[in-house]
Amino acid sequence: MKFSEMNQDSWAELQLYLDTCLVPFTAMSGKQSPVEATEALERLRDFLDTVEIPFKGRIMTYPAYHYASSQMSMTLNTLSTELKASGFKYVVIMSADGSFVEMDIPAADLLLSQKDLAGQLEEGTIARHVGECIRDLWKR
């Protein structure tokens, strides 16, 4: 479910079920042309679909954080802390093009990078792996 689909009444009713916040991270530098930016957003959308579609009803997708910076770990960690303080039990950050390899974001419960996973898994297995990671998160 997207944040924009929620109103105050429905949030009060559904907050118990929507315990996981999904934060899309585009990881753009600002050097992308409009065409490249569009392609980056499309890759992110497709990667998010691997979570949003099968887990609809338990995950709330928040607005994307589009640009990377030298303070990205701290920024995403602070954001994760604030989202948990607002009532989410879990925070998942997903990126199609960004990498979390050198980031330290302890407040996030799960970091999923399609770019990182592509180097570790066979091409057709990423969506299944992502689903397993989400289910494992909820079992903790």
Disulfide bonds with the S-S distance in Angstrom:
none
